[in-house]
Amino acid sequence: MAFKIRHERKETENKTIRFPLRLIQQIEHAIEGDGVTFSTFVIQACEYAPENMEKGPSTHQK
């Protein structure tokens, strides 16, 4: 399933995270003209990742 940006808001809490400069530039380029914030993109990417990870011995399974 392809990653698709949604325009929605949810209850949130602030967290501080450091991003490599190159990744920041890639994200900003990806969202340019889409009317979404950096945070919206990152949150949705983080939601997408666990649901689409390959299962294997190196991943944590409950």
C-alpha positions as CSV (number, residue, x, y, z in Angstrom):
1,M,0.0,0.0,0.0
2,A,1.4,3.4,-0.9
3,F,1.9,6.1,1.6
4,K,-0.8,8.8,1.2
5,I,-0.9,12.1,3.2
6,R,-4.2,12.7,5.1
7,H,-5.3,16.1,6.3
8,E,-6.6,15.4,9.8
9,R,-5.8,16.3,13.4
10,K,-5.7,14.1,16.5
11,E,-5.0,14.7,20.2
12,T,-1.2,15.1,20.5
13,E,1.7,15.5,22.9
14,N,5.0,17.3,22.3
15,K,8.1,15.2,21.8
16,T,11.6,16.4,20.8
17,I,13.4,14.4,18.1
18,R,16.5,15.1,16.1
19,F,16.4,14.6,12.3
20,P,19.4,14.4,9.9
21,L,19.4,17.6,7.9
22,R,19.2,15.7,4.6
23,L,16.0,13.9,5.8
24,I,14.4,17.3,6.8
25,Q,15.1,18.6,3.3
26,Q,13.6,15.4,1.7
27,I,10.5,15.7,3.8
28,E,10.1,19.4,3.1
29,H,10.5,18.8,-0.6
30,A,7.9,15.9,-0.5
31,I,5.2,18.1,1.3
32,E,5.8,21.2,-0.8
33,G,2.5,22.5,-2.1
34,D,0.5,19.8,-0.3
35,G,-0.8,22.0,2.4
36,V,0.4,19.7,5.2
37,T,2.9,20.4,8.0
38,F,6.2,18.7,8.6
39,S,4.7,17.2,11.8
40,T,1.6,15.8,9.9
41,F,3.9,14.1,7.4
42,V,6.2,12.6,10.1
43,I,3.3,11.3,12.2
44,Q,1.7,9.6,9.3
45,A,5.0,8.1,8.2
46,C,5.5,6.8,11.7
47,E,2.0,5.3,11.6
48,Y,2.6,3.7,8.2
49,A,6.0,2.1,9.1
50,P,4.9,-0.4,11.8
51,E,1.9,-1.5,9.8
52,N,4.1,-2.2,6.7
53,M,7.3,-3.6,8.1
54,E,8.5,-7.0,7.0
55,K,8.1,-9.6,9.7
56,G,11.2,-11.4,10.6
57,P,13.7,-12.4,13.4
58,S,14.9,-8.8,13.7
59,T,11.5,-7.2,14.3
60,H,9.7,-7.2,17.6
61,Q,6.4,-9.1,17.6
62,K,3.9,-9.2,20.4
